[in-house]
Amino acid sequence: MDSEEKAIIREAQRGNVLAFESLVKKYDRQVLRLAYSLLSSRQDAEDVYQEVFVRVYRKLPDFRFKSEFSTWLHRVVVNYCINHQRKAKRNLFFSLDKSLDPDSEGWKETLASNEQNPEERAVNQELACEIETALAQLSAKQKAVFVLRHFHGHKLKEIATIMQCSEGTVKNYLFRATSKMRTLLQQHALK
């Protein structure tokens, strides 16, 4: 990384929007190409492209020059693409989520509505990705119990029947999954 790019990054870290725009102009094609090669969909790549630069803008003060800026930026793109693919799979698998009563207990959907501004939409998309990433770190049984309880609203007794185990076992899986999710998502709550 040359000294000119370091100076631009430092200015962007201080909140200089023109400096950040300069970084976007320099790397926008690379980001779009990488996203497209990972997702094979122009629309998905464009969505990820926007999400990546929103995230980079918010996280740029955390960049410590321990790697090349392009390396850091590409890591963000790859992570977003992986999360985007996971989310797409989840949306196919959990397509019934959209029919949940918005006033019911449990988690509310974080899908963007038409009434949200781009920043709210980006935050919601980021949260959805972080939740999906955290879910992927649960054991298969913990994840199943957690999803059945919080995404589909099943009672513990119903889950025990579905999982073919005792209610005590379901409670154990749910306790462990909830504890792990809290730990994994705690950093998001601190933002």
Secondary structure, DSSP 8 states (H G I E B T S, - for coil): --HHHHHHHHHHHTT-HHHHHHHHHHHHHHHHHHHHHHH--HHHHHHHHHHHHHHHHHHGGG--SSS-HHHHHHHHHHHHHHHHHHHHHHHHHTGGGGGS-TTSSS-------TTS-HHHHHHHHHHHHHHHHHHHTS-HHHHHHHHHHHTT---HHHHHHHHTS-HHHHHHHHHHHHHHHHHHHHHHHH-
